Amino acid sequence: MKVVLCANAFKECLTARQVCESLQRGVLTAWASCKDAGKLRSHWGDLATIVAPLADGGDSSLEVLTDRDGGVVVDVPEEAGLVNAAGRPTRAQYGVVSDVLVIEMALVNGLAMLPEAERDPLAASTRGTGQLLLHALENERAKNTTIRKVILCIGGSATNDAGIGMAAALGYQFYDRKGREIVHPTGASLAQIASIRSENVRKELLFRVEPAAGAARREYTVACDVTNPLLGARGAARTFAAQKCAENVRSDGRALESVLASLEAGAAAALPVLRSTFPDVADALDAAGSGAAGGLGAGCIAFLNAKMQSGFEACAEAAQLEAHLRGADLAITGEGRFDSQSEGGKVPSAVARLCSDAGTPVVVVAGEVSRGVRSTAAAFSLTNGPMTLEEAMRQDNAQALLEHTAKNAFALYLSARAKEASSA
């Protein structure tokens, strides 16, 4: 009997590997205590579990994409000069797998890195993401590593600046209508942009593949889990910015609307400038995925000529998920919250689609399960009694709850299979 544990991270709580290993312990415990194990073993063989951590371009994407032979994660110390979304010095990481560089922006400009009081999408900047990219390319060039492709995983951001902070770190310069340079652009700066200059961009470092011979150009891919455009009701500001605000703003309807309206108006004002500056990608700047990470999707398209890719597809390919699901009897997946957004490209729904193709039943285990989500055979909430969100998200508690829930879910599955074996 083959069971695949293939879950996403639980944001601000557990990595994808920690979630999958907790699920695995629960499955193994259920199997060890199953009174029908002998009968089941005679029909389906002994239990084999496969741990396949997943991500969708957000939390744990770096871990998932580098968790294979030859993959390394490089620590970047605070002394390197990187800053978080609020402009404070921070540490970070990047990954290298063969000739691919992996950047997870949430590890430098992520929402989880900011205390509640510092969460402000108008003031937040993606500058650290640009700094991390330059640092990684410089560091790997010094090692004579050939980097042909960069994967930018952009989920989990604290920002809504359409990538102009990142671009400024790369050497792009932004000017207002009076010709004054906007030195440290943020979400609040978008409405001021009248022109963009690129003379100081480090194009050779960013785009030329070294030490490869010839004029090979480095490829940039954005891995993300959403298809939202930059503007409109489903755009970056209206869909995601509220969750990036401090609690006092979120709880004040008038204040929140002011922030969202300012960000939407800023992006709308900046879009024509971006289109005129980068005419070759003009149509893509408000297309599907451009609104990801507060418009960083659009920024990567403009400033790096990046292509969009489903974050799940990139991570599932790295994890060899389709191969693992082949011949599997059950898949257990999950994420922190399983709701209507989960059916728009998040890990559980994407796993469910693959399992449907393979004829494999799939079960979701999540911190919170909303009604009306129908993409899986069953969904289980972790909480087994009254508790606060803080209690549920405490790491040791979350791992114990995952293990307990997986044990019960798998015991229910084994009971059904035992009845099936008896009637065969």
C-alpha positions in Angstrom: 0.0 0.0 0.0 1.5 3.3 -1.2 0.7 6.6 0.5 2.1 9.9 -0.7 2.4 12.8 1.8 2.4 16.0 -0.4 1.5 19.1 1.5 2.2 22.8 1.4 3.8 24.8 4.3 1.5 26.1 7.0 2.2 29.8 6.7 4.0 31.4 9.7 4.0 28.0 11.4 5.6 24.9 9.7 7.6 24.3 6.6 6.3 21.9 3.9 8.7 19.2 5.0 7.7 19.6 8.7 4.0 19.2 7.7 4.6 16.2 5.5 6.8 14.4 8.1 4.1 15.1 10.8 1.5 13.5 8.4 3.8 10.6 7.8 4.1 9.9 11.6 0.4 9.9 11.9 0.0 7.4 9.0 2.6 5.1 10.4 1.0 5.2 13.8 -2.4 4.3 12.3 -0.9 1.4 10.4 1.0 0.1 13.4 -2.2 0.0 15.5 -4.5 -1.3 12.8 -6.0 -4.7 13.8 -6.7 -5.5 10.1 -3.1 -4.8 9.0 -2.5 -8.5 8.2 -5.6 -8.7 5.9 -4.6 -5.4 4.3 -1.1 -6.5 3.7 -2.2 -9.7 2.0 -4.2 -7.6 -0.5 -2.1 -4.5 -1.0 1.3 -5.3 0.4 3.2 -3.6 3.2 2.8 0.1 3.8 5.2 2.4 1.9 5.1 6.2 2.5 6.6 8.9 0.3 7.3 12.3 1.6 7.0 14.9 -1.2 6.9 18.5 0.2 5.2 20.9 -2.1 4.9 24.7 -2.6 3.2 27.0 -5.0 5.7 29.9 -5.3 5.2 31.0 -1.7 6.4 29.7 1.6 8.9 26.7 1.4 9.4 27.1 -2.4 13.1 27.4 -1.9 13.2 24.3 0.2 11.1 22.3 -2.3 13.0 23.4 -5.4 16.5 22.7 -3.9 15.5 19.5 -2.1 17.2 17.2 -4.7 20.6 15.9 -5.7 23.1 18.8 -6.1 20.8 21.4 -4.6 22.3 23.8 -2.1 20.9 26.6 0.0 23.2 29.5 0.6 22.8 31.7 3.7 23.2 35.5 3.2 24.2 37.2 6.5 22.9 40.5 7.7 26.3 42.1 6.9 25.5 41.7 3.2 23.3 44.8 3.4 19.9 43.3 2.5 16.8 45.0 3.9 13.3 43.6 4.6 10.1 45.2 3.3 10.2 47.8 6.1 13.8 48.8 5.3 15.4 47.0 8.2 18.6 44.9 7.9 17.9 41.2 7.4 19.4 37.9 6.7 18.2 35.8 3.7 18.8 32.7 1.7 18.9 31.6 -1.9 19.3 28.3 -3.7 21.3 26.8 -6.6 20.4 23.6 -8.4 22.7 22.8 -11.3 22.6 26.0 -13.4 19.4 27.4 -11.9 19.3 30.1 -9.2 16.2 30.1 -6.9 15.1 33.3 -5.1 12.2 33.1 -2.6 11.2 36.8 -2.1 9.3 35.9 1.1 12.7 35.2 2.8 13.7 38.8 2.4 10.5 40.9 1.8 7.9 38.5 3.2 4.9 39.4 5.3 5.9 36.9 8.0 9.1 38.8 8.6 7.3 42.0 9.8 5.8 42.5 13.2 2.1 43.5 13.1 2.8 47.2 13.6 5.2 47.5 10.7 2.8 46.0 8.1 2.1 48.8 5.6 1.8 48.1 1.9 2.1 51.8 1.1 5.5 52.0 2.8 6.7 48.5 2.0 9.4 47.9 -0.7 10.7 45.0 -2.7 14.2 46.5 -2.6 15.6 43.6 -0.7 14.5 41.2 -3.4 16.6 43.1 -5.9 19.5 43.2 -3.5 19.3 39.5 -2.9 19.2 38.8 -6.7 22.3 40.9 -7.3 24.1 39.4 -4.3 23.4 35.8 -5.4 24.5 36.5 -9.0 27.7 38.1 -7.8 28.4 35.4 -5.3 27.9 32.6 -7.8 29.9 34.4 -10.5 32.8 34.6 -8.0 32.5 30.8 -7.7 32.5 30.4 -11.5 29.0 28.9 -11.4 27.1 29.2 -14.6 23.6 30.4 -14.0 21.4 30.0 -17.1 18.0 30.4 -15.4 16.6 32.3 -12.4 13.3 31.2 -10.7 11.7 34.0 -8.7 9.2 32.6 -6.2 7.1 35.6 -5.2 4.3 34.4 -2.9 4.0 35.5 0.7 5.0 39.1 0.1 4.5 42.1 2.4 4.6 44.5 -0.5 2.4 46.2 -3.1 4.9 48.3 -5.1 4.7 46.6 -8.5 8.4 45.7 -8.2 9.8 49.2 -8.4 11.7 48.7 -5.1 13.4 45.7 -6.6 14.1 47.6 -9.8 15.7 50.5 -8.0 18.1 48.0 -6.3 18.9 46.6 -9.8 19.9 50.1 -11.0 16.6 51.4 -12.6 15.9 55.1 -11.8 12.5 56.6 -11.4 11.6 60.3 -11.8 8.5 62.4 -11.1 6.9 64.9 -13.4 9.4 67.6 -12.3 12.4 65.4 -13.1 13.2 64.7 -9.5 14.5 61.2 -8.8 12.4 59.0 -6.5 15.3 57.5 -4.6 13.6 54.8 -2.5 10.4 53.9 -4.3 7.6 52.2 -2.4 3.9 51.5 -3.0 3.2 55.1 -2.2 5.6 56.2 -5.0 3.7 54.5 -7.8 1.5 57.5 -8.6 4.5 59.9 -8.8 6.4 58.0 -11.6 6.6 59.9 -14.8 9.7 58.3 -16.4 12.1 55.4 -15.9 15.8 55.2 -16.9 17.9 52.2 -17.2 21.5 53.4 -17.8 22.7 52.3 -14.4 21.2 48.8 -14.6 23.8 46.1 -14.2 22.7 44.4 -17.4 25.8 42.2 -17.9 25.4 40.7 -14.4 21.7 40.3 -14.7 21.3 39.0 -18.2 24.6 37.6 -19.5 25.3 33.9 -18.9 28.9 33.5 -17.7 31.3 31.8 -18.1 29.4 30.4 -21.0 30.7 31.4 -24.4 28.7 33.6 -26.8 25.9 36.0 -26.1 23.6 33.6 -24.2 20.9 35.5 -22.3 19.8 34.4 -18.8 16.2 33.3 -18.5 13.9 34.6 -15.7 10.8 32.7 -14.6 8.3 33.9 -12.0 6.7 31.1 -10.0 3.5 32.1 -8.3 0.2 30.7 -7.2 -2.3 33.3 -8.5 -3.5 34.5 -11.8 -4.7 37.9 -10.7 -4.1 41.0 -13.0 -2.4 44.1 -11.8 -5.6 46.3 -11.7 -9.3 46.0 -11.0 -11.5 44.1 -8.6 -9.2 41.0 -8.8 -6.1 43.1 -9.0 -3.1 43.3 -6.6 -4.5 46.1 -4.3 -8.2 45.0 -4.1 -7.4 41.3 -3.6 -4.3 41.1 -1.5 -3.3 44.4 0.1 -5.8 44.3 3.0 -4.0 41.3 4.5 -0.7 43.2 4.4 -2.0 46.0 6.5 -1.6 46.3 10.3 -4.6 45.2 12.4 -5.6 48.8 13.3 -5.9 49.6 9.6 -7.7 46.3 8.7 -10.3 46.9 11.5 -11.0 50.5 10.3 -13.1 50.3 7.1 -12.4 53.9 6.1 -8.7 53.7 6.7 -8.4 50.4 4.8 -10.4 51.8 1.9 -8.0 54.8 1.7 -5.0 52.5 1.5 -6.5 50.2 -1.1 -7.7 53.2 -3.2 -4.2 54.8 -3.1 -2.5 51.6 -4.2 -5.0 51.0 -7.0 -4.7 54.6 -8.2 -0.9 54.4 -8.0 -0.6 51.2 -10.0 -3.1 52.6 -12.6 -1.0 55.7 -13.0 2.3 53.8 -13.2 1.1 51.2 -15.8 1.1 53.5 -18.9 4.7 54.6 -17.9 5.8 50.9 -17.7 4.1 50.1 -21.0 5.8 53.0 -22.8 9.2 52.1 -21.3 8.9 48.4 -22.0 6.7 48.2 -25.2 7.8 44.6 -26.0 5.9 43.3 -22.9 3.2 46.0 -22.7 0.3 43.6 -23.0 1.6 41.2 -20.3 1.8 44.0 -17.6 -1.8 43.7 -16.7 -2.3 40.0 -17.7 -2.8 36.9 -15.6 -0.3 36.8 -12.8 0.9 40.4 -13.1 -0.9 41.2 -9.8 0.9 38.6 -7.8 2.9 39.7 -4.8 1.5 43.2 -5.0 2.3 43.6 -8.6 5.8 42.2 -8.4 4.7 39.8 -11.2 4.3 42.9 -13.5 7.6 44.3 -12.2 9.5 41.1 -13.1 7.9 41.0 -16.5 9.0 44.6 -17.1 12.4 44.9 -15.5 13.6 41.3 -16.0 11.7 40.2 -19.1 10.5 37.3 -17.0 7.9 34.7 -18.0 5.2 33.5 -15.7 4.8 29.9 -14.6 2.5 28.2 -12.1 4.4 27.9 -8.8 2.8 24.6 -8.2 3.9 23.2 -11.5 7.5 24.2 -10.9 7.6 22.7 -7.4 5.7 19.5 -8.4 8.1 18.9 -11.2 11.1 19.3 -8.8 9.4 16.9 -6.3 8.6 14.4 -9.1 5.1 14.4 -7.8 3.5 12.8 -10.9 5.9 9.8 -10.7 5.2 9.4 -7.0 1.4 9.4 -7.5 1.6 6.8 -10.2 0.3 3.6 -8.5 -0.4 5.3 -5.2 -3.4 4.1 -3.1 -3.8 7.4 -1.3 -2.5 11.0 -1.2 -2.7 13.3 1.8 -2.1 17.0 1.1 -2.9 20.2 3.0 -2.2 23.8 3.7 -3.0 26.2 6.5 -6.4 27.2 5.3 -8.5 25.2 2.8 -11.1 27.6 1.3 -12.4 28.9 -1.9 -9.0 30.4 -2.8 -7.5 26.9 -2.6 -9.4 26.0 -5.8 -7.6 28.7 -7.7 -4.2 27.1 -8.1 -3.2 26.4 -4.5 -1.5 23.1 -3.6 -4.5 21.0 -2.4 -6.6 21.6 -5.5 -3.7 21.1 -7.8 -2.8 17.8 -6.1 -6.5 16.8 -6.4 -6.4 17.4 -10.2 -3.3 15.2 -10.6 -4.8 12.6 -8.3 -8.0 12.6 -10.4 -5.9 11.9 -13.5 -4.1 9.1 -11.8 -7.3 7.7 -10.2 -5.9 8.2 -6.7 -8.1 9.3 -3.8 -6.9 12.4 -2.0 -7.5 13.7 1.5 -6.8 17.3 2.7 -5.6 18.1 6.2 -5.8 21.9 7.0 -5.7 24.2 10.0 -9.1 25.5 8.8 -11.6 24.0 6.4 -14.3 26.2 4.9 -17.6 24.9 3.6 -18.3 24.4 0.0 -14.8 23.3 -1.2 -15.4 20.2 -3.3 -12.1 19.3 -5.0 -11.2 16.4 -2.7 -12.6 13.2 -1.4 -12.4 14.4 2.2 -11.1 17.3 4.2 -10.2 17.3 7.9 -9.6 20.3 10.2 -6.7 20.0 12.7 -8.4 21.5 15.7 -9.8 18.9 18.0 -11.3 21.2 20.6 -11.6 24.9 21.5 -8.3 26.7 21.1 -7.1 30.1 20.1 -5.3 30.7 16.7 -2.1 31.3 18.6 -2.4 28.0 20.4 -3.1 26.1 17.1 -0.2 27.8 15.4 2.4 27.0 18.1 4.9 24.8 16.2 4.9 21.8 18.6 1.1 21.9 19.0 0.6 22.2 15.2 2.9 19.1 14.6 1.0 17.1 17.2 -2.4 18.1 15.7 -1.2 17.2 12.2 0.0 13.8 13.4 -3.2 13.1 15.3 -5.5 14.2 12.4 -3.5 12.1 9.9 -3.7 9.1 12.2 -7.5 9.4 12.4 -8.0 10.1 8.7 -5.8 7.1 7.7 -7.4 4.8 10.2 -10.8 5.7 8.6 -9.3 4.9 5.2 -7.9 1.6 6.4 -11.3 0.6 7.9 -12.9 1.2 4.5 -10.2 -0.8 2.7 -10.5 -3.7 5.2 -14.3 -3.9 4.5 -13.5 -3.9 0.8 -11.0 -6.8 1.3 -13.5 -8.8 3.4 -16.1 -8.5 0.7 -13.7 -9.4 -2.1 
